[in-house]
């Protein structure tokens, strides 16, 4: 997947289903953190493009970084965007860690399907059994459509909960 935008589609769908039990902001922050290593490789021209950060072990470590830093950043961002008019802006630690874990793991999963240099099960295996599980166009459509459908579902649920009051 080309950096973060396509990765957000599944996150939007998860947010639609889990609502307040999932932070889309922390999920998105995890996506950004996951792509710092590939960005540095592109800038410097040195290193393995989808290296350790794109393994499930690396994702587990980055989950901790994303949750610890993302909880407070997300709460600040939600308040700055005046989202508190629509929903609570407090994110619990369990929600932050869960959202970061889903973000990091889904990032590895999606990139492993698309990129030949991802070794998701390193250090246990250097092979990538997920490669080409879906075609690239099908993967892009999955991410795009899950985001569109998830966004619609989220706003319908939010609208219905407001009209019940």
Secondary structure as GFF3:
##gff-version 3
##sequence-region A 1 165
A	DSSP	three_ten_helix	5	7	.	.	.	ID=ss1
A	DSSP	alpha_helix	8	18	.	.	.	ID=ss2
A	DSSP	three_ten_helix	19	21	.	.	.	ID=ss3
A	DSSP	alpha_helix	24	34	.	.	.	ID=ss4
A	DSSP	alpha_helix	36	44	.	.	.	ID=ss5
A	DSSP	three_ten_helix	52	54	.	.	.	ID=ss6
A	DSSP	alpha_helix	56	80	.	.	.	ID=ss7
A	DSSP	three_ten_helix	83	85	.	.	.	ID=ss8
A	DSSP	alpha_helix	93	114	.	.	.	ID=ss9
A	DSSP	alpha_helix	136	163	.	.	.	ID=ss10
###
